[in-house]
Amino acid sequence: MLRYTLAIIRSRNEVLMINRNKAPWQGCWNGIGGKLEPGESPVTCVTREIWEETGLKVNEPLYRGIASWNPTGEPLQGMYLYLIDLQDCDRPASPVATREGILDWKAIDWIVAEENFGAVPTLRYLMPDILDPDTYPAAEFHFDFEGDVICSTEKRALPEDFLFSHSN
């Protein structure tokens, strides 16, 4: 089982993001998520993290796969990825300061821009697939790092048993 979850919360052409107060990726904009607690399922974790970090109650986040990475000299790590689409009436106001960082809506084009150094760099690779579930099935997005720099990326199909057994 992986240790983390990440939610991409979309409304219009924007994503609700947090500018992180602490490592990893301190000072960068990222989706909403966090660490699984003992005995917690990924979907329970992501809905809890969304509530804790944004005050939003979400039902049935859409499972979109996993992100995995190999930090230099460390074992494989990863997170479960989810998509939540909000209606305008559910869209929280921003910016807002929280204990985790600053929440704000960011344009999707800004997040995925190659010259953007303000967002966590893995987002530009996985965001287009996550945001288009009708075209792209859930997948594994694998990243190899040297320090904080991505040196290779690979998109892999998820085995069917992993797709269904890890989404709840």
C-alpha positions in Angstrom: 0.0 0.0 0.0 1.2 3.5 -0.8 1.5 6.1 1.9 -0.1 9.3 0.4 -3.1 10.6 -1.4 -3.5 13.7 -3.7 -6.7 15.3 -4.9 -7.1 17.5 -7.9 -10.2 19.7 -7.1 -11.4 21.3 -10.3 -13.9 24.1 -10.9 -14.3 25.8 -14.2 -10.7 25.9 -15.7 -9.0 26.1 -12.3 -7.7 23.8 -9.6 -7.8 24.5 -5.9 -4.2 24.3 -4.7 -2.2 24.8 -1.6 1.1 26.7 -1.3 2.8 24.4 1.2 4.2 25.7 4.5 6.4 22.6 5.0 8.4 20.0 3.2 8.2 18.2 0.9 7.9 21.0 -1.7 7.7 23.8 0.8 6.7 27.0 -1.0 5.3 25.2 -4.0 1.7 24.9 -5.1 0.3 21.4 -5.0 -3.1 19.6 -4.9 -4.8 18.7 -1.6 -3.8 15.5 0.1 -1.7 13.8 2.7 -0.6 10.7 4.6 -2.7 7.6 5.1 -3.3 6.8 8.8 -3.0 3.2 10.0 -6.0 1.1 8.7 -7.3 3.9 6.6 -8.3 3.3 2.9 -7.0 5.7 0.2 -10.5 7.1 -0.4 -11.1 7.7 3.3 -7.8 9.4 3.5 -8.3 11.7 0.6 -11.8 12.8 1.7 -10.4 13.4 5.3 -7.5 15.4 4.0 -9.8 17.5 1.8 -12.0 18.2 4.8 -9.1 19.1 7.0 -7.3 21.3 4.5 -10.2 23.0 2.8 -13.4 22.5 4.8 -15.0 20.8 1.8 -17.1 17.6 2.2 -16.7 15.5 -0.9 -18.4 12.3 -1.8 -17.1 9.7 -4.3 -13.8 11.2 -5.5 -12.9 9.7 -8.8 -9.9 7.4 -8.6 -7.3 8.4 -11.4 -4.4 6.1 -10.6 -1.1 6.5 -8.8 2.1 8.6 -8.9 5.2 6.7 -7.9 8.8 8.0 -7.6 12.3 7.0 -6.7 14.1 9.6 -4.7 17.9 9.4 -5.0 19.0 6.5 -2.7 15.6 5.9 -1.2 13.0 3.1 -1.7 10.0 3.5 -4.1 7.3 5.9 -2.8 3.9 6.9 -4.1 0.4 8.3 -3.8 -3.1 7.6 -4.9 -4.6 10.2 -7.3 -8.2 11.5 -7.3 -10.3 14.0 -9.2 -13.1 16.0 -7.7 -15.2 18.3 -9.9 -17.0 21.1 -8.0 -20.1 23.1 -9.1 -19.8 26.9 -8.8 -22.1 26.8 -5.7 -19.6 24.6 -3.9 -16.5 26.6 -4.8 -14.8 28.0 -1.7 -13.6 31.6 -1.8 -9.9 32.2 -1.9 -7.1 33.0 -1.2 -7.3 31.7 2.4 -4.6 31.0 4.9 -4.7 27.6 6.7 -2.3 25.8 9.1 -1.0 23.8 6.0 -0.5 26.8 3.7 -2.4 29.2 1.5 -5.4 27.9 -0.5 -6.1 29.5 -3.9 -7.5 28.7 -7.3 -4.9 28.4 -10.0 -5.5 28.2 -13.8 -4.9 24.8 -15.3 -2.8 26.4 -18.1 -0.6 28.0 -15.4 -0.1 24.7 -13.5 1.0 22.7 -16.6 3.2 25.4 -18.1 6.7 24.0 -18.7 8.3 27.3 -17.6 6.3 27.2 -14.3 8.6 26.7 -11.3 5.9 27.6 -8.7 4.0 24.3 -8.8 5.2 20.9 -7.8 6.9 19.7 -11.1 5.1 16.3 -11.3 1.8 18.0 -11.8 2.6 19.2 -15.4 3.0 15.5 -16.4 0.0 13.9 -14.7 -2.6 16.7 -14.7 -3.8 16.5 -18.3 -4.6 12.8 -17.9 -6.2 13.2 -14.4 -8.4 16.0 -15.7 -9.7 13.9 -18.7 -11.1 10.6 -17.4 -13.2 10.1 -20.6 -10.0 9.9 -22.7 -7.4 8.6 -20.3 -7.9 5.6 -18.0 -6.4 5.6 -14.5 -2.7 4.9 -14.8 0.6 4.9 -12.9 2.8 8.0 -13.5 6.3 7.1 -12.5 9.1 9.7 -11.8 12.8 9.2 -11.2 14.4 12.1 -9.3 18.0 13.3 -8.8 17.5 15.6 -5.8 14.4 17.7 -6.6 14.9 17.4 -10.4 12.9 15.0 -12.5 15.3 13.1 -14.7 12.7 10.7 -16.3 9.0 10.1 -16.4 7.0 7.1 -17.5 3.2 6.5 -17.8 2.3 2.9 -17.2 -1.0 1.0 -17.4 -2.4 -0.3 -14.0 -3.1 -4.0 -13.7 -6.9 -4.5 -13.4 -6.6 -6.0 -9.9 -4.7 -3.0 -8.7 -7.1 -0.6 -10.3 -10.1 -2.0 -8.4 -8.6 -3.2 -5.2 -6.8 0.1 -4.4 -9.5 2.6 -5.3 -11.6 2.1 -2.2 
